[in-house]
Amino acid sequence: MNAQPPSASPSPAPFSSPASSAAGVSVPDTKLAAEATELVRDVTDDLIYHHSRRVYWFGSLQGRNRALDFDPELLYVGAMFHDLGLGERFRSSGRRFEVDGADEARRFLESRGVPEDGVRRVWTAIALHTTPGVPEHMEPEVALVTAGVEYDVLGIGFHDVSADDRAEITALHPRPDFKRRILKAFTDGIAPKPETTFGNVKADVLEHFVPGFTRGDFVRVIQDSPWDE
């Protein structure tokens, strides 16, 4: 099955401060958070922008459910930057899109004097957000970026958040035709560098939507290695 391109998205409107509270969760009222919002709003389309904001809200609510003590500012930056690597300017990088996004977040944070531990947490949160089973055992900000992504994209833990809270968040950041559109965004972002999907979930995307794609086979890599035995 080949992905069908969505209709062209309108250009993002000029930046204005978005609503910052929903479902009992607020975006940190800091210069760092405001600058992260403006940067991501400027360089992504509505799909990625609204998805990234929802990841912050759903990750925060899962943090509350799990009684985790997390830094909302670091979680917010991780959520906002987590899909930045899908952008067109990264498609020839030869690296996983998660690493491209993580490096952009690191540059953003370092340029604003954020301590190294915070930079490391955000970098790790973004780099591992498509690696199931690992982030949940790491620092809260790392765990909760993944939890927010898994909630919004995969519906994992769907009933952990009340219907009223979901409605409030999606009213603020809607998700029209989200399943098809996010798969299209994944395909566009990683199809130019298919080798980066080896051993990770994005190989499934290319197998569905890119004719002729052949996923890497870990067993064959071992069997065909230059070792005699």
N, C-alpha and C positions, 0 to 999 in steps of 0.2 A: 504494500500500500504506500503510495507516495503522498507526502504532506501537500496540502493545498495552501498556497500563500494567502494570508489574510488580506483584507482590504487595507489600503494604506492608512496608517495611523496619522492623525493630525499632529502637526508639530507641537511640542510642549508649549504651553502658555508661558508668558514671562513669569519669573518666580515671584511668588508672594507667600507669606508665612502661612503654611497649612494649619488646619485645626490640629491641636496637639494632645487632645485627651479623648479617650474612649474606653469603655468597659473598665473603668477604674484604673487605667494605666495612662501615664503622661509621658510624652517625649521630654527628655531632659531640657530644661530651660537654660542652655549654655551656648556660648559662642561656638564651641566645637561642634555641637549637634546641629546648630543652625547652618554652619558652613558645610557640614556633611550633607545636609538636606539639599542645600542649594547646588552643590557640585553634582550630586547624583541626579537631581531634577534637570540640570542643564545637559548632561551627557547621555541620558537614557530616555527611552520612550515611556509612555504612560504605563505600559504593561509591566516593565521592570520596576519603575518607580513605585507603583501601587503595591506590587508584590513585595518589594523590599520593606515597605512600611508595615504591611501586614505581618511579615516575618518578625518584626520587632514586637508588635502587639501580642502575637500568638506565643512567641518565645517568652515574653514577660509573664504572660498568664501561666504558661507551663512552669516557669520558675517559681511562681507563687504556689502552684499546686504541689510542687516538689519541695517546698520550703528551702529553696536555695538562696543564698546571700550573694547577689550578683551586682555588678556595677552597671547601672542602666545606660550610662554614657558609652561605655565600651560595647555593650550589647547593641546599642543603637547603631554605632559606626559599623560593627560587624554585619548587622542586618542590611544596612544601606549599601555596603560595598560588595556584598557576597556574590552578586551576579554581574558585577561591572566587567569582568573578564570576557563576557559574551559579546562585548561591543566589537564593532567592525575593525577598529584599529589594532585589536589583539589577534586577529584571525591568521596572521602570518608569524606569530610569535614562536610556534613550535612547542609551546608549553601548555599544560592543562589550564583551562580557563580559570579554575579555582586559584591557581598560583598567580596568574596575572592579576586577578582581583585582590588577592591578599597583598601582593607587592604594591598595588596602588594605594591600598589602605595604609600600609606601612609608611609610604612616602608622605601621605597626608598627615598621619599622626606625628611622625618624626619632625616634620616641618613646623609643627605647632607645639613642640616641646613635651609631648606626652612621654612619661617614663617608659623605660624599656620593657618592664613587665607588662604594662598595658598594651604596648605595641605587639609584643609576642602573643598575648592572648587573642587579640583581634586577628593577627595574621593566621594563627593556628585555627581559629574558629572558621575563617573563610576557606582556608586550604583544605580542611577536613569535612566541609559541610555535605559532601556527597559520598562520604566514607562511613557506611552504617556500622554501628556496633563499637566504635572507638570514642567519638566525642562525648558520649554520655558518661564516660569514666574520667573525664578531664575537668578542668576548671569550669565553673558555672557558665561563664560567657561563651566558652567553646561548646558546651553541651546545649545551650539554649539557642544559639544561632541554628544549629542543626535541628533542634526541636521545633523551632518556628518554621523552618523550611519543610520539614516532614509534615507538619500540620497543614500548611497552606498548599503544598504540591501533592502530597500523597494521602492526606487525610488521616495520618497516624495519630491516635489519641483524640479523634474527632469529638467524642462525647466528654472529654475532659474540660471542654469549654462550653459554657451554657449557650443555648440558642439565642438568648437575648444579647449576650456579649458578642457572639459571632455576627449577629445582625447589626450591631452598633459599629463594629469594626469594618464590615464590608459596606456599610452605608457611607462611611468615611473614605474607604479605599475599595471601590467596586472591583469585581472580577468577571466582567462579561466575556463569555466564550473562552474562559481562562485555560481550560485543559488543552484545547487545540492551539491556542496562541503561545502558551509557554513551551509546548513541544516544538513548535515552529522556531521559537527563539533559541531553544537548545540546539536544534538541527543547524540553523544558520550559523550559530556561534562555534560549533565544533566540527562541522563537516569539512572545513578547509584543513583541519589538522587531525585526521582520524586516528593517527597513531597514538594520540594522547588519551584515547578511550580504553587502551589496553588495561584489563583488570579492574575496570570501574563501571558504574551503572550507566554511564553515557553511551557505552557500546550498544545498549538496548535501543537507544534513540536512533542511532545511525542504521541499525539493522532493520528497523521499521520504515525509515523514511528516506534512505539513500540507496538507490538501486546499485547493486554490485558490491556493496560494502561487505567485507569479510572480517569478522571479529578476530582479534588475536587469540591464540590458543596456548595457554600456559603450559599444558602437558607437551604440546609439540615443541615449544621453545626448549623445554628440558631435553626431550628426546633428540632434537636436532642440534643441540649445543656441540661445540668442538671437542668436548671431552670424549675419550674412548668409551668410558663406562660410567 
